[in-house]
Each structure stands twice: as C-alpha cells, then as structure tokens.
Amino acid sequence: DYIGSLDKTELATKITEIQSNIEQEQTKLEQMKIDTAIQMKGIRDQIADVRFDMTQESLEMEKNIYEPQMIIEQSKIKLEKSKRSLVQLEQKAELLKIQSNAKVREISTAIKQLNSKLLLLIELNNKFDIVAPEYGMLIYSRTWNGKKGPGSQISSWDPVVAELPDLTKMISKAFINEVDISKVKKGQHVIITVDAFPEKEFSGVITSVANIGQELRNQEAKVFEVVIEIKEQDEVLKPAMTTTNEILIYEYEDVVYVPLETFYSDSLDFVIKMNNNNPLKQEIVPGAYNEDYIIIVEGLSTDDQLLLDAVDINNLDFLSLEPSLKEMANKKLAQWAAEKKKIDEENLKAVADKIAPTENDQAATFIIFE
C-alpha cells in the first residue's frame, strides 16, 4: 500500500531543464542540417557553373585551333583553371559533407545522452512514491519533533519513513526509579499485563538495563530505561499499548512479611507489637522489601499483632532480640544473597546466549511503553 511521496519539485526542475536542453540540441541539429543543405546547394551550383564554363572553353579551343599559338595557349590555360576549380569545389563539397556528418554525430550523441538522463530521471520520478514492500501493520517513523508526515525532512543519514513491525518479537519498555534500579538485572523474569486487557498476563525477561539515567516529563527523580522481551504472541498486543510490568527480583518462600507502614528504623529496626493488650517496641531483623511489604527474618511470628497507626513510641518498652537469633538471621540473609546472586548469574547467562530484540532492531521490533 501507499505510504508517502517525496517532494518532486527539484526533480521536476531537472527534468524540465533536460527536456529544454534536448529541444535546443534538436533545434541546433535541424538548423545545422539546413545550413549544410544551403552550403551544399551553393557548391553544387558552382560546380555546375564551372562544368558549363569548361564545356564552353572546350568548344572555344576547337574553334581556335587555327588561331595563333598564343590564343590557343590562353584557351588551354583557361580550361585548366576551370578544371582545377572543379576539383577544388568537389573536394570542398566532400569536406563539407564529412564536417556535416561529424556535427550530426556530435549533436545526436548529446541528444542520446540527454535522453538517457531524462529516462533515468523519469524512472527515478516513479520511485519517489513509497509503498510497503509487504503486508503488515505499518508505523510511521518518529523524530525529535514528532511523527514523520507531510512536510517532514528525509535525509541520507535518516532515510527511514516508516517501519513494518515484526509482531513475533515484541518488547515492553519500562522506566525504573533510580532508588530501585540497583535491584534490576538482565535476565530477571517479568509478569506483564496490558492495561487494555487486564485479564491477560504475559511472561517476559529483561534484556537490557540502561547504564545512565534520564529525566522524563513530569518526573522529579531520574529513571533508567529497562527493555523487556515478551515471550508470548497474542493478537491483542498492538503498537504503543500501555503495560504494567511486575519484575520478579527474587522469590522468597515460607517467610513472615508485614506492611511497610508497620516498620520503623532508628538506631535499631523495630515494629510496634501488641503484648497482653499493651504495645511495645519489638526489635527485628528485616529482609528484602517491595513497594508494599517487608520481610521480617527474625523477631515476629505469624500470630503477632502489629499497630499500623502511629503511637507515642518514645514511652514504649523495647524488647531486644537475643544475639544468637540475630546471628541466625544474618546467616539466613547471607544465604539468600548467595542464592540470589547465583540465580542472577544464571539468568544473565540465559539472556547472553541468545540475541534478544532491542528498540533499534531492524526487524522493526515493536515497542510497548509503560
């Protein structure tokens, strides 16, 4: 199908210029032929006149055969002079013919070259209309000032007008706050939902994490771009859809976790726990956390009740953890860190072993923005 057309103004000017040059050369050729014909006619008339004179001079010689020798010699000289004039005129006619043929060939060659250029420009003119090379969904290319359209400049260093996305290789582009970017690694698994179809979930894997942050519009903190490859294919996925990406940093099993609102951190980490209907500060060993919850490695059980609302914590009793419990908790944290590092390395190797699509992929990989 038709995509667009490049401005033909400059090309049309060149075509008109070459057509004008062809007409000038053709006019020159016709004028040269007319001039040559006139010159040849003049020479032929002169040759005819000389031959007529030679005939008269021959008759005169016959007539003067009995005249004095001087008169006879004069008649011979006059006849010889006419013969030389005839030879010169015939040679002049031959030279004029050769010269004329050479000029004809020169002008004809120039016209042929101009016609060849004209045909090339006409063929090029047909290529100014851009059509899609195959069937598929088309996306017009974007520049710093918006989508390419009527009036856009097309240059040799940026000749792309539109792309045919390969919907079999789709990615989702997310932006992670600088506070959380240290947790995000290549190879981590992602659960993706399309906002237009919240009932559908897709799995993905992180293929790229930006090294440098950037500022987005209406964002105070810097964010880092993360590219996620979508593993599944589905006809509901369309260009520029909005997605929600849930990145799986690490999976913890059989742990106690509490809302972040219940967690306090001063010189020590603690929560406000109810003990015989009385609140007290319970020291804890915290673990990993997300936007909503934090893992409590040691210091709480699933039967404990915590206060969400703030109270006057300065007057509450403080219940410390035994050193042995803290040591066990720190060993568990170290074990989790080692396991997480091993999994991150395996995930990274899995991504490195294959070529994942990127935003600049020439296969027209489709980008879904978060």
N, C-alpha and C positions, 0 to 999 in steps of 0.2 A: 504494500500500500504506500501511498504518497506520504512523505514525511515533511519535506520542505523544499525550498528552492533558493539557490544562492543568487545574489544580485547580479544581473546580466548587463548592467549599464556599461561598464568598462569593456566587456567583451563585445557588446553590440557596437561600441565606438570603433573597436579594432576591425570588426567585420565590415563596417561601413567604409572605413579607411582603405582596406584592401580592395573592396569592390570598386571604390573610386580609382585606385591605382590600376586595377585591371582595365577599367574603361579608358583611362588615359593611355595605357600601353596599346590597347586595341585601336584607339584613335590615331596614335603615333604610327602604328603599323599600316593602317589604311592610308594615312597621309603620305607615308614613305612609298607605298605602292603607287599612289597617284603621281607623286613627284618623279619616281623612276620611270613610269609609263610615259610621262611628258618628255623626259630627257631622252628615252629610247626612241620616241617618235621623232624628236628633233634630229637625232643622229641618223635614223633611217632616211629621213627626208634629205639630209646632207649627202648620204651615200647615194641615194637615187639621183641627186643633182650631179654628183661627181661622175657617176656612170653615164649620165646623159651627156656631160661635157666630154667624157672620154670617147663616146660614140662620134660626137661632132668633130673632135680633134683627129680621130682616125680617118674620117671622111675627108677632112681638110688635108691630111698627109697624102692621101690618094690623089686628091685634086692638085696638090702642089708637087707632084712627082717630077714634073718637067720644069719646075721653077728653079731659080738659082739655089746653089747648095746652102747658102745662109738661111734662106727661107725654110728649106727642108729641115735643117738642124733646129731652127726655132720651133717648128711644129713637133719634132721629136721631143725636145725638152719640155714643151708644154704638156705633151701626152704623159711623159714620165712623171712630171709633177702631179698630174691628176691621179696617176696610179699610186704614187706614194700617199697622197691624201686619202685615197680609198682604203689603203692598208691601215693607215692611222685611225680612220674612222671605224673600221671593222674592229681593230684592237680596242679602241675606246669603248665600243659597244659591248665587247666581251668583258672588259674590266668592269664596266658599269653593271653588267649582269651578275658578275661574281660579287661585287660590292653589295648589290641589292640583296642577293641571296644570303650573304653573311649578316646583313642587318635584319633580314626577316627571321633568320635562325636566332639571332640575339634577342630580338623582341619576343619571338614565340617562346623561347626558353624562359624569359622573365615572366611572361603571362602564365606559362605552365607552373612555375614556382609559386606565383601568387595564387593560382587556382588550388594548388596543393595546400598552401597555408589556409586558404578560405575553407577547404573541405575539412581540415583539422579543426579549425575554429567552430565550424558548424557542428562537427561531431562533438567537440567539447561543449558547445552550447546545449546539446541534448543531455550532457552529463551534469548540468547544473541543477537538474531536478533530482532530488534524493528520494530513493524508495527503499523500503526494508528488504534486506536480502532473503528473508524467510519469514514464515508465520511466527506469531508470538505476541506477547504483551510488550508494548514499546514505552520507554521512559525517556523524555527529553532531558538532555544533559543540563546540569546546573553550574552556574558560575558564582562568583562572589556577590553579584548583584541580582541573583535570582535565576529562574529557569530560562533556558535559551528559547527564543521565539522570534517573531518578526522584528527586525532591526538589530538583532544580536550580531556581534562581530565574530567571524570564524577565521582563525589564524592557523598558520602552518604548525605552530607548536601546541596548539589546542584545537585540532580539527574535528573533534567528536561533536556531533549534533544530537544524537540520541543513541540509546542502547537497548538491546533486547536481553532482558534479564534471564538468566538460567534459574528457573524456579526450583530446580532439583538441588541447588546449592544455595541455601538461604542462611543469612546470619542476622543476628539481632545486636544492635549497638547500644550499649548501656554506658552510663556515666556514674562513677563511684566517687563518693566524697573522700577528700584527702585523709580524713580521720580513719576510714575503713580500708583504704586501698592496700595497706600492708598485709591484710588478710587474704587478698585476692591473688590467686596464682593461675598460671596457664595450666590447662588440663582439668581444672575443677569442674564438677558437674553442675548443671543449672536446670531448674524447673521453669519452663516458660509458659505463660498464659497470654493469649491475645485478648486485649480489653474488649474487643467487639464480640468475642466468643469465649466468655469466662468459663464455660463448662468444659472447654478443651484444654488439655495440658500437653506440652511438648518437652522433650528432653534435649539438652544441649550441652556443649562443652566449650570452655573458654579457650580460644586460640590465640588471643593477643591481649596484652595489658600494656597501656601506654607508659612510657618512662617519664614523660613530662606532663604536668597538669595544665589545665586551661580554664579560662573563665567563660561561663555560659551566661546568656542573658537571664536576668532576674535571679542569679545565683551569687551569693556573697562569697562562699568558700570555693576554692579551686576544686575541680573534679578531674578524674582520669578516665580516659576512654577505654572501654573493655569490649572486645569483639567476641561474640558467642556464636558458634556454629550450631545450627538446628539440625538435629539428626533425622527427624521425620519429614515426610512430604504430605501436604494437605492442600486441597484446592481452596480452602478458606483463607490461606495465607496470601496476602496481597501486598503490593508495594506501599511503603511508608505507613504501615499499621503501627499502632502503639502496643507495646508489650510490657508485661511485668515480669521481671527476671528475679528468681529466687536462687541465689548462689549457695551451694552446699559446701561450706568451708570444711567441716568435719562432722562426723556423726558420732554422738555420744549415746551410749546405751546404759540403762539402769542407773540414772543419776537423779539427784534431787535438784530441782531448779525452782526459782521464785521470781516474781515480778521485779523488774529493776527498781520500782518505786520503794521497795522494802529494804534496799541495800544502802548501807551507809559506809563511808570510808573517811577516816580521820587519820590519826596516827596508827590506828588499827582498823580492821574491817569487821563490821558487826551488823546485826539486824535487831529489830525490837521484837522480842518473843514474849508471849504470854506464859507466865509461870504461876499456877494456882491463882488465876484471875489477876495477877499483878504483872505489869510489863517490866522487862529488864533487857539490858543490852547483852546480846549473846555474840561472843567472838566467833568468827567463821573463817574458813579458808575458801575464797572464791575461785572459780574457774573461768571458763570461756563464757561469753555473753553475746547476745544479738540485740536487735532493736527493742525487744520486749522482755527478755528473761535473762537471768544469770544463773550459772550452775554453782551450787554450794557443795564443795568437795567434802568438807568436814564442818560439823557444828550444828547440823539440823537433821531431823528425821521427818518422814512423811506425815507424822502425827502432830507436829508442832504447828502452832497458830501464830501468825505474824501480824503486825499492825501496818496497814497501808497509810493511814493518816499520821501526820507528824504529831508527836507529843513533846513535852518538855524533857528532852533526853538528857539534859545536864544533871538532873537529880535522880536518874535511874541507876540501879546497881549494875555492875559489869561482871559478867560471867566469862572467865577466860577459859581457853582450851588447854588441855594438858599438852606438854611438849611432845610427848610420844604420838599424839593424834596429829599434831601439826607436821611432824616428820613423816608420818604415813601419808598424809595428804600431799605433801610436797613430792614424795616419791611417785604418787599416782599422777600428779601433774607432769612430772618429768617423763613418765611412761607414755602419757597421752601425747606429749610434744614429740617424742621419738616416733610414735606410731603415725602421727600426722605428717611428720617430715618424710617418712617412708612412703606414705600414700601420695604426698605431693610430688615426690620424685617419680613414682610410677605413672602418675597422671601426666606429668611433663614429658616423660619418655613416650607415652602413648600418642601425645599430640605431635611430638617431634618426628615420629616415624611415618607420618602421612602429611600430605600437602593439604592444608585446610584453606577454605576460601577466605579472601580478605576483601576489604572495601574496594581496592584497586584492581581486583581480579578482572582480566579481560573477558572472562566468561560471563560478564555482566551480572555478577553476584548481586543478589537483591538485598537491600539494607532495610531492616526494620528498626525504627528509632524508639527508644524508651522514653 
